[in-house]
Structure formats: C-alpha cells, structure tokens
Amino acid sequence: MTDRRPPRVRVVPDGPLLVEGPVELVTDDGTTVRSERFVVAVCTCRRSKRFPLCDTSHRKRVRQD
C-alpha cells in the first residue's frame, strides 16, 4: 500500500483557494483545465480573466456583500 497524503487546499480570506498541484479543474460547463504548477490559485470571486485560475483581479475591487 502507498501512504498518500490527501491534497492540501488552503482558504485565503478574500482571495483564492490555494491547491497543491498538479491539478485538474472541471468548470460548471464541463471544461477541464489542467495545471502542472506545485501550487495552483483557484479563483473564488469569478473576476479572473483566466477563470477558474486566479489572476489577482480580486485585488482591484473590494467585494460588496
């Protein structure tokens, strides 16, 4: 048996989810996005031009609830 550590996801307040990669993301329309990076920033605010990957667009505007 292999001792595999579960994937680690870190929640950043008012920011992205940081996921240990490589990772495959499946969007709501069924598109699969793959990243080979060792840490992948997943957008949670949907402002990214590279959604579902974060491009730090959330820093430009303050979220209003």
C-alpha positions in Angstrom: 0.0 0.0 0.0 1.0 3.5 -0.7 0.7 6.2 2.0 -0.8 9.0 0.0 -1.3 12.3 1.7 -4.6 13.9 0.7 -4.4 17.1 -1.4 -4.0 20.2 0.6 -6.3 23.2 0.0 -5.7 26.5 1.8 -8.5 29.0 2.0 -7.3 32.6 1.7 -9.7 35.2 3.2 -11.0 37.5 0.4 -8.7 35.6 -2.0 -8.3 32.4 -3.9 -8.1 28.8 -2.9 -4.5 27.5 -2.9 -4.4 23.9 -4.1 -1.3 21.7 -4.1 -0.8 20.7 -7.7 -0.7 19.4 -10.3 -4.4 19.7 -10.5 -7.3 19.2 -12.9 -10.3 21.6 -12.5 -13.7 20.9 -14.1 -15.8 24.1 -14.6 -19.6 24.2 -14.5 -19.8 23.9 -18.3 -17.7 20.7 -18.3 -14.4 22.3 -19.5 -11.3 20.7 -17.9 -8.4 23.0 -17.0 -5.1 21.3 -16.0 -2.2 23.0 -14.3 1.2 21.4 -13.6 2.2 24.0 -11.0 3.1 22.9 -7.5 0.6 25.3 -6.1 -2.5 26.5 -8.0 -4.6 29.5 -7.2 -8.3 28.8 -7.9 -10.4 31.9 -8.3 -13.4 32.2 -5.9 -14.6 35.7 -6.8 -15.1 35.0 -10.6 -13.4 38.2 -11.6 -10.4 36.5 -13.1 -9.9 36.8 -16.9 -8.3 33.3 -16.6 -11.1 31.7 -14.6 -11.1 29.2 -12.9 -7.4 30.1 -12.3 -6.8 33.3 -10.3 -5.1 36.3 -11.9 -5.3 38.5 -8.8 -8.2 40.6 -10.3 -9.9 40.4 -6.9 -7.3 42.9 -5.6 -8.6 45.7 -7.9 -12.0 45.9 -6.4 -13.5 45.4 -2.9 -16.2 42.8 -2.7 -19.5 44.2 -1.6 -21.8 41.8 0.2 
